[in-house]
Amino acid sequence: MKKILEILQYGETDIRFKTDLKPTEKPDTIPGLIAAFSFSMMTSLWGGNELDVMAIIRALAIADLAVSVNREEMIEMIDQGSAEFAQLLEETHREFEKNGGKIVRFSPIIQPGKTMS
């Protein structure tokens, strides 16, 4: 098991981050993480506290943008990367359905039924 991200708050402004991954040393690990995150978010593997987790991730992203040297460039990079990945996911869905698979779409906010896999 790897620690992808742990955020601990020791005081009002003492927030520390821990991870077992080193994306600065191995940037090629990021696309795999994005794929794994997306897969988890689209299936019943997504846990019951997704609203809380996503709120914290968005707060972290907003803080990152707030202290960024070039916000516009960073937003453009995130927008382009997410658009490209969304297109890949859609193409994968179409191919899966074309080959007889069935996809049930639900929002990350909604818990899938107990019988869904």
C-alpha positions, 0 to 999 in steps of 0.5 A: 500500500502506498500513501498517496496523500496525507494532510495533517494539521498540527496547529492553526497554520501548521499543515503538513503533507506526506506522500510515498510518491515522488512525482517530481522525480517520476512525472510519468506516474501522474497520468496513471494516478489520474486514471486510477482516481478517475476509475475509482470515482466512476465505480462503487470503489468511490467511498461514502465521504467523497463530498468531504474529500473533494471539498478538501482537494478543491481547497488545496487546488485553490490555495495552490492557484492563489500562490502560483506565479502564473495562475492563468497558465496553470488553469489552462494546463489543468483545463487542457489536461482534464479535457484530454483525459475526459475525451479518452474516457469517453472513447473508452466508454464507447469502445466498451459499450460497442463490445457489449459492455454496459456502463451505468453513469452516476455522479460522484455525489451519489452512492451506487447501489449495493448490487453494482460493481 
